[in-house]
């Protein structure tokens, strides 16, 4: 069973902290309230042995395992035998050892969910909670099939987003490398040629490019170190919560990219929540898990705010609308599903629609970025080359004159 670290405040105002085994953060909060402790932060502690066998299991590997596991369970095979067969045939060495450990834990009396929870690098909170719901309801094979579909959809969304952002990134990297080679290798050749020709004062664009080239050569290691420092600072900034929150909020407002990120977040939110609701996970627990998979802190805060309001007795529609993060149409459709008792079905329909919207948005974004990136690259590289040929054109004109 997972271990959670918690902080809280007693009725007298005294701050308390500790650790507690529970199935979810909400269970920890409920227990603390029964002890007259107002819960504060509750976070899941990572098992020190969680990555002992090497986490980071590829999604494709996890999908294949989940599908095969569902088929074996549906055929009536015991859990231990399923894990033994799948572990023996697993080509991924790290995942093979994880399955061996999961099987050993089950043989020792652990539930499948608890055994998987020890390996968050392979099985996240969503996976573990759905497995627990499937075990409790006796529909583990159905849950496994839903999980496989969920993972496949998640992988598809990731590929779409990567394809949208990879093209401009690649073009920018190529542009930087080409400019660096020109400044460090090509421009000095032209500079030596102009000096030997004794052509007098160079045109302003040519002189600017030569000055930049000389600066690059004189400060090569400083520039390289600066680039490395910039990458490290960017990585740190993206992992630092306060700045990450500002960046995530800004991204949603950026033209072209903002709508794509928002549609992706809606598709991920509705798909994951629909899967959990249809599997019998309580809506409050489901929203907390979904929030952690949002991929954007602004969206995450909106989901957690909705969860708080629901725990106070409100419906989903009002708090979702208050956040302003989700499109009104999505909120209204969720309201219809909630009022008709078919929330999981409605969430799945919304997810299908927005996944198609992401496809269209990625295609449109790529078609717009391709010519823009080519123009950008042409201006940078072409501008430098034209600047270097200006003295030659001037000298040719003087000879004709």
C-alpha positions in Angstrom: 0.0 0.0 0.0 1.4 3.5 -0.8 2.8 5.7 2.0 1.8 9.3 2.1 3.6 12.1 4.0 1.2 14.6 5.5 1.1 17.9 7.4 -1.8 19.3 9.3 -3.0 21.6 12.1 -4.7 20.6 15.3 -7.7 22.5 16.8 -5.2 24.4 19.1 -3.2 25.6 16.1 -0.3 23.1 16.6 1.3 21.9 13.4 1.7 18.2 13.0 3.3 16.0 10.4 3.8 12.3 9.7 3.4 9.4 7.4 0.4 7.1 6.8 -0.3 4.1 4.6 -3.5 4.6 2.5 -5.0 3.8 -0.9 -5.3 7.5 -1.8 -4.6 11.1 -0.5 -8.3 11.5 0.2 -8.2 8.6 2.6 -5.4 10.3 4.5 -7.4 13.5 4.7 -10.4 11.6 5.9 -8.4 9.9 8.7 -6.8 13.1 9.8 -10.2 14.9 10.0 -11.5 12.0 12.2 -8.5 12.7 14.5 -9.5 16.4 14.7 -6.5 17.4 12.5 -7.1 19.8 9.6 -5.1 18.3 6.7 -2.6 20.4 4.8 -0.3 19.0 2.2 -0.5 15.3 1.4 2.0 13.8 -1.0 2.8 10.3 -1.9 6.3 9.1 -0.9 8.3 7.3 -3.5 9.4 3.9 -2.6 13.3 3.9 -2.5 13.3 0.6 -4.4 10.8 1.9 -7.0 13.5 2.4 -9.6 15.7 -0.4 -8.4 15.0 -2.3 -11.6 14.9 0.7 -13.8 11.6 2.5 -14.3 10.6 4.5 -17.3 8.8 1.6 -19.1 7.9 2.6 -22.7 4.2 3.1 -23.2 4.2 0.6 -26.1 5.6 -2.1 -23.7 3.0 -1.2 -21.1 0.1 -1.4 -23.7 1.2 -4.8 -24.9 1.5 -6.1 -21.4 -1.9 -4.7 -20.4 -3.7 -6.2 -23.4 -2.1 -9.6 -22.9 -2.8 -9.5 -19.2 -6.5 -8.8 -19.9 -6.7 -11.6 -22.3 -5.2 -14.1 -19.9 -7.4 -13.0 -17.0 -10.5 -13.3 -19.2 -9.4 -16.8 -20.1 -9.4 -17.7 -16.4 -5.7 -17.9 -15.7 -4.6 -17.1 -12.1 -2.8 -13.8 -11.6 0.5 -15.5 -10.5 0.5 -17.6 -13.7 -0.3 -14.7 -15.9 2.6 -12.7 -14.5 4.9 -15.7 -14.7 4.1 -16.2 -18.4 4.2 -12.5 -19.3 7.4 -11.9 -17.3 9.1 -14.9 -18.9 8.3 -13.5 -22.4 9.0 -9.8 -21.7 11.9 -8.5 -23.8 12.3 -5.3 -21.8 14.8 -6.2 -19.1 13.8 -3.6 -16.5 10.1 -4.4 -16.9 10.8 -8.1 -16.7 12.3 -7.7 -13.3 9.4 -5.5 -12.2 6.9 -8.2 -13.2 9.0 -10.7 -11.3 8.8 -8.6 -8.1 5.1 -8.0 -8.6 4.5 -11.7 -8.9 6.6 -12.4 -5.7 4.6 -9.8 -3.8 1.3 -11.4 -4.8 2.6 -14.8 -3.8 3.3 -13.2 -0.4 -0.3 -12.1 0.0 -0.3 -8.6 -1.5 -3.0 -7.4 -3.9 -2.1 -6.7 -7.5 -2.7 -2.9 -7.0 -0.5 -2.8 -3.9 2.2 -4.8 -5.6 2.2 -2.5 -8.7 2.1 0.6 -6.5 5.7 -0.2 -5.4 6.9 0.5 -8.9 5.6 4.0 -9.9 8.2 4.2 -12.7 6.1 1.6 -14.5 2.6 1.9 -13.0 1.4 5.4 -12.2 -1.4 6.4 -9.8 -4.0 6.2 -12.6 -2.9 2.6 -13.4 -2.8 1.5 -9.8 -6.1 3.1 -8.8 -7.9 1.5 -11.8 -6.4 -1.9 -11.0 -7.7 -1.5 -7.4 -11.1 -0.6 -8.6 -11.1 -3.6 -11.0 -10.1 -6.0 -8.2 -12.7 -4.6 -5.8 -15.5 -5.0 -8.5 -14.3 -8.3 -9.9 -13.9 -6.9 -13.4 -10.1 -6.8 -13.7 -10.1 -8.0 -17.3 -12.4 -5.1 -18.3 -10.3 -2.6 -16.4 -7.2 -3.9 -18.1 -8.7 -3.4 -21.5 -9.8 0.1 -20.6 -6.3 0.8 -19.3 -4.7 -0.4 -22.6 -7.0 1.9 -24.6 -6.2 4.8 -22.2 -2.5 4.3 -22.6 -2.8 4.1 -26.4 -4.7 7.3 -26.5 -2.2 9.0 -24.3 0.7 7.8 -26.5 -1.1 9.1 -29.6 -1.6 12.6 -28.0 2.1 12.7 -27.1 3.1 11.9 -30.6 0.9 14.6 -32.0 2.2 17.2 -29.7 5.8 16.2 -30.4 5.2 16.4 -34.1 3.8 19.9 -33.7 6.7 21.2 -31.6 9.6 19.2 -33.1 9.6 20.9 -36.5 10.3 24.4 -35.3 12.8 23.1 -32.7 14.7 21.2 -35.4 14.7 24.2 -37.7 16.0 26.5 -34.9 18.8 24.1 -34.0 19.8 23.8 -37.7 19.7 27.6 -38.0 22.0 28.1 -35.0 24.5 25.5 -36.2 24.5 26.9 -39.7 25.0 30.5 -38.4 27.8 29.3 -36.1 29.6 27.5 -38.9 29.3 30.6 -41.1 30.6 32.9 -38.4 33.4 30.6 -37.3 34.6 29.2 -40.6 33.2 30.9 -43.7 33.2 34.6 -42.8 36.9 34.6 -41.8 37.8 33.4 -45.3 35.9 36.3 -46.8 37.5 38.7 -44.3 41.0 37.6 -45.3 40.1 37.9 -49.0 38.8 41.5 -48.5 42.0 42.4 -46.6 44.2 41.1 -49.4 42.2 43.0 -52.0 42.6 46.2 -50.1 39.1 47.3 -51.1 39.0 50.2 -48.5 36.0 50.7 -46.3 33.5 47.8 -46.3 29.7 48.2 -46.6 28.0 48.5 -43.2 26.2 45.1 -43.4 29.4 43.4 -44.3 31.3 45.1 -41.5 28.6 44.1 -38.9 28.8 40.5 -39.9 32.6 40.5 -39.8 32.5 42.1 -36.3 30.1 39.4 -35.1 32.4 36.7 -36.6 35.4 38.1 -34.8 33.5 38.2 -31.5 32.5 34.6 -32.0 36.0 33.5 -32.6 37.4 35.5 -29.7 34.8 34.3 -27.2 34.1 30.7 -28.5 34.2 29.0 -25.1 32.2 31.7 -23.4 29.5 31.4 -26.0 29.4 27.6 -25.8 29.3 27.9 -22.0 26.6 30.4 -22.2 24.5 28.1 -24.4 24.9 25.2 -22.0 24.0 27.5 -19.1 21.0 28.7 -21.0 19.8 25.1 -21.5 20.4 24.3 -17.9 18.6 27.4 -16.7 15.6 26.7 -19.0 15.4 23.2 -17.7 15.5 24.4 -14.1 12.9 27.1 -14.8 10.5 24.5 -16.3 10.9 22.3 -13.2 10.6 25.2 -10.7 6.9 25.4 -9.7 6.5 29.2 -9.4 8.0 29.9 -12.8 6.5 26.8 -14.4 3.0 28.1 -13.3 3.7 31.4 -15.0 5.0 29.7 -18.2 2.1 27.3 -18.3 -0.4 30.1 -18.0 1.4 32.1 -20.7 1.5 29.1 -23.1 -2.3 28.9 -23.0 -2.5 32.4 -24.3 0.1 32.2 -27.1 -1.4 32.3 -30.6 -1.2 29.1 -32.6 0.4 27.0 -29.8 -2.1 28.0 -27.0 -5.2 26.6 -28.6 -3.4 23.3 -29.4 -2.2 23.0 -25.8 -5.7 23.7 -24.5 -7.3 21.2 -26.8 -4.7 18.6 -25.8 -5.4 19.2 -22.1 -9.2 18.9 -22.6 -8.7 15.6 -24.5 -6.4 14.2 -21.9 -8.7 15.4 -19.0 -11.9 14.0 -20.4 -10.4 10.7 -21.6 -8.7 9.9 -18.3 -11.6 11.1 -16.1 -14.1 9.1 -18.3 -12.0 5.9 -17.9 -11.8 6.3 -14.1 -15.5 7.1 -13.7 -16.6 4.2 -15.8 -14.3 1.9 -13.7 -16.0 2.9 -10.5 -13.4 5.3 -9.0 -15.0 8.0 -6.9 -15.2 11.3 -8.7 -13.2 13.1 -5.9 -10.3 10.6 -6.1 -10.5 10.5 -9.9 -10.1 14.3 -10.2 -7.1 14.3 -7.9 -5.4 11.7 -10.1 -6.4 13.4 -13.3 -5.0 16.7 -12.1 -1.6 15.1 -11.7 -1.7 14.0 -15.3 -2.9 17.3 -16.7 0.6 18.3 -18.1 -0.1 22.0 -17.4 -0.2 23.7 -14.0 -3.0 26.1 -14.9 -5.2 23.1 -16.0 -4.1 21.2 -12.9 -5.1 24.0 -10.6 -8.5 24.3 -12.3 -9.1 20.5 -11.8 -8.1 20.7 -8.2 -10.3 23.7 -7.6 -13.2 21.7 -9.1 -12.4 18.8 -6.9 -12.5 21.0 -3.8 -15.9 22.4 -4.7 -17.3 18.9 -5.4 -16.1 17.7 -2.1 -18.1 20.6 -0.6 -21.3 19.4 -2.3 -21.3 21.3 -5.6 -21.7 19.9 -9.0 -18.9 19.9 -11.6 -20.4 22.5 -14.0 -20.1 25.6 -11.8 -16.5 25.3 -10.6 -15.3 24.2 -14.1 -17.0 27.3 -15.6 -15.5 29.5 -12.9 -11.9 28.5 -13.8 -12.3 29.8 -17.3 -9.8 27.1 -18.5 -12.3 24.7 -20.2 -14.3 25.8 -23.2 -18.0 26.5 -22.4 -19.2 23.8 -24.8 -17.1 21.2 -22.8 -18.5 22.3 -19.5 -22.1 22.2 -20.8 -21.7 18.7 -22.2 -20.2 17.6 -18.9 -23.2 19.1 -17.1 -25.6 17.2 -19.4 -23.7 13.9 -18.7 -23.8 14.6 -15.0 -27.5 15.4 -14.9 -28.4 12.3 -17.0 -26.2 9.9 -15.1 -24.1 9.2 -18.2 -21.0 11.3 -17.3 -18.5 8.6 -18.4 -20.2 8.3 -21.8 -20.2 12.1 -22.3 -16.6 12.4 -21.3 -15.6 9.8 -23.8 -17.5 11.6 -26.6 -15.8 14.9 -25.7 -12.4 13.1 -25.7 -13.0 11.6 -29.1 -14.1 15.0 -30.5 -11.1 16.9 -29.1 -8.6 14.3 -30.2 -9.8 14.9 -33.7 -9.5 18.6 -33.1 -5.9 18.1 -32.0 -5.2 16.2 -35.3 -6.6 19.1 -37.3 -4.8 21.7 -35.1 -1.4 19.9 -35.5 -1.9 19.7 -39.3 -2.8 23.4 -39.5 0.1 24.4 -37.3 2.6 22.4 -39.3 1.4 23.8 -42.6 1.7 27.3 -41.2 5.1 26.9 -39.6 6.8 25.2 -42.5 6.9 28.3 -44.8 7.6 30.6 -41.8 10.6 28.6 -40.7 11.9 28.4 -44.2 11.6 32.2 -44.6 13.3 32.7 -41.2 16.1 30.4 -42.1 16.5 32.1 -45.5 16.6 35.5 -44.0 19.3 34.6 -41.5 21.6 32.6 -43.7 20.8 34.5 -47.0 21.2 37.8 -45.2 24.7 36.9 -44.0 25.8 35.6 -47.5 24.4 38.7 -49.2 26.3 40.9 -46.7 29.6 39.1 -47.6 29.0 39.5 -51.3 28.2 43.2 -51.2 31.9 44.3 -51.5 32.3 42.0 -54.5 29.3 43.5 -56.2 30.6 47.0 -55.4 34.0 46.3 -56.8 32.4 44.7 -59.9 30.4 47.9 -60.4 33.5 50.1 -60.0 35.4 48.0 -62.7 32.5 48.5 -65.1 32.4 52.2 -64.3 
